Amino acid sequence: MDAVQHIRLTVAYQGTRYVGWQIQHNGLSVQQVLEEALAKIAGRRVVTLAAGRTDAGVHARGQVVKLCLPEPFRYRPEELPRVLNPLLPDDVAVIDGARVEPGFDPRAQAVGKHYRYTVLNRLAKPVFERGLCWHLRKELDCAAMSRAAAALCGEHDFSAFCSSGADAGHRVRTIDRFAVYRQGDCVLFDVFGRAFLKQMVRNMVGLLVEVGRGRRSPEEARPILASRDRRRAGPCAPAEGLCLVRVYYCKEEYARDAEGIGAPA
């Protein structure tokens, strides 16, 4: 067997025109454009594995991707951003590259992920933020949304926040931190957890926005969660507001960032 080196990349992308991270038959994916760029420098297909399969329209600042290249290879892992970025479209970038141990699994070994949902909460329409936020004109009640978010923290069955079409199996997940706070014209929803169900973050944000609009009370969040009934949880927030900020492999860094983010939930 030919010798190979195992490499970890950090990848950022605007997900607007993609069907998600994973290669699919119904459109262009981020995985596809990255693997096409890798094939140009490797002379063959290079299979990638990502820490998270972001959905259509969802963005990432810190997606972690593992791949293998021949050993030796003409480029060192640290050189891959310089080599790959000219081959990638403008909405996808490789931030860094490093060698990892052969057993590294970006998904199984992650100790936590940080997702951020951004709502632009002002009368004026988005210009520079267009495609990267959910625009809501009426002022949201952050205090009420924070109280509702607190009810969603901890280990629970999140079936009420799992969209249809997802695996009907184990739906118990843990939310370690859910911070809701205002930053300028934006309301930010920072969610730290170890794993997430299909559209789980967007569905939780959809409920919290209903609370922030005064259409539901914060006290409804807990019984909705306990019901395990998706129909009770309200609308799914649009994809363009969601971003995978970071994937963590160090428990101490994860705990520090989760504790320090935003305002108390």
Residue, then its C-alpha position, 0 to 999 in steps of 0.5 A: m500500500d502506498a504511503v499517505q499523509h493525513i491532513r486537516l483543513t479549516v474551510a470557510y464558505q458562504g453557503t448561499r449557492y450550495v445545496g450544503w456541504q455534502i455532495q448531492h445529485n440535485g446541485l452544487s455542494v461545497q464538498q464537490v468544489l473542494e474535492e475538484a480543487l484537490a483533484k487538480i493538485a493531486g491528479r486523482r480524486v481526493v475524498t474528504l470528511a467534514a466535521g459537520r454536514t451543513d444544510a443548503g444555504v448555511h455558512a461556515r467560518g470554521q468547518v474542519v475537513k480531513l483528507c489524505l494525500p500521497e507521502p511524499f507530496r509536492y506541497r506541505p499541508e501548511e502550503l495547501p491554502r496558498v495552492l488551493n485558494p486560487l482554484l476555489p470559487d470566491d465563496v469558498a476558502v481554505i484557512d489553514g492546513a496541518r498534518v494529523e494522526p492517521g486516526f483523526d476523525p473530524r466528526a467523531q472526535a469533536v468535543g463541541k461546535h459553536y453555531r451562530y444565528t444572526v438576525l438583523n433587527r432594524l427598519a433598514k434592509p440589509v446591504f453589506e449583511r445581505g445573504l448572511c442574516w435574517h432581516l426582521r424590522k420589529e424590535l425583538d425582546c432579547a430578555a424574553m428570548s434569553r429566558a426561553a433559550a435557558a429552558l433548552c439548555g442541557e440534555h434533552d430529546f430534541s425531537a420537537f426541533c428536528s425537521s422532517g426527513a431526519d433519521a428517526g433514531h436517537r434524538v437526545r442531544t446536549i446544549d451546553r450554552f445558548a446565549v441571546y444578545r444584542q450587538g449593534d443592529c443585530v441580535l445574535f443567537d450563539v449555540f454551543g453543543r456536542a452534536f445537532l439534529k437536522q435543522m435543530v438550531r434553525n428550529m430553536v431560533g424560529l421558536l425564540v423569534e416567536v417569543g421575541r415578537g411577543r407571539r409566545s411566552p418564554e414559559e412555553a419553551r419547556p413544554i414544547l421541548a417535552s412534547r417532542d412534537r415538531r408541529r408545536a415548535g413553530p417555524c424554521a428560521p431561514a438558512e442564510g442567518l446560520c453559520l458554523v463558527r468553530v469545531y472544537y477538539c480541546k475541552e478546555e477551549y470549548a468550555r472557555d469560549a462557551e462560558g465567555i460568549g455574549a451575555p448570560a442566557 
